[in-house]
Amino acid sequence: MTDSTSTLVKAPQLDFKTTTIMGPKYKYVRIPMNNHASASVNIGPTSTELLEWKLPSQVYNLARSYISYNVHVPGAANHYQMTFEDTFDIAQSATFGSAGGVDLVNIQHLQNYTKIARKIATPVDDFMGNDNMSQLYRCNAPVGGNKLPFHYTGGGAGAVYDGVENYIESKYMATGSVSQSLSRYRQIPLGIIQGTLRCGS
């Protein structure tokens, strides 16, 4: 005995009807530094500077907040200028604390922490979509065009070595033209500080 009743099976992916979904909406607000009157601060290659922001009392998402800055390396005759492209290159430490002096987060050697922790925690899809403003982006070049700042088998001092994976390996350093200055604009999401106050997973 057979059942002649037909049944229409429709995958939910083919349902094109309009659906109202309440998603998060982010409004970015520029927060001036608390310990500097000017909107910008120049930090020299051999100097240190404390940069402090007083966060507002409203609800905000630290992982979707950004710090924007420019890195400028002056040119030198017969030399190439370089910047690191896979780390938070201007910060040696980061502290998130209360006005009463209680530190909730205090990370030393932040540039080393973000260089390692961000690579471990970043999904491949996010990595493939990153660019040089947020750092940790693919080199998009053969290994010969992606130089390492070190040698993975212990090469000598002053030597420069190629990367190990074509096109999809992380970009390690940006290099300018010989004798010319090099400038990079950064827009670093605080979410790169993985595992701290829900800034990243």
Secondary structure, DSSP 8 states (H G I E B T S, - for coil): -----------GGG------------------BSS-SSS-----TT------B---SS---GGG-EEEEEEEE---TT---EEESSS-TT-SEEEEE-TTS-EEEEEESHHHHHHHHHHHHS-HHHHHH--TTT---B--S-GGGSEESS-TT---TT--EE-SSTTTSB--EEE--TT--EEEEEEEEGGGSTTBTTB--
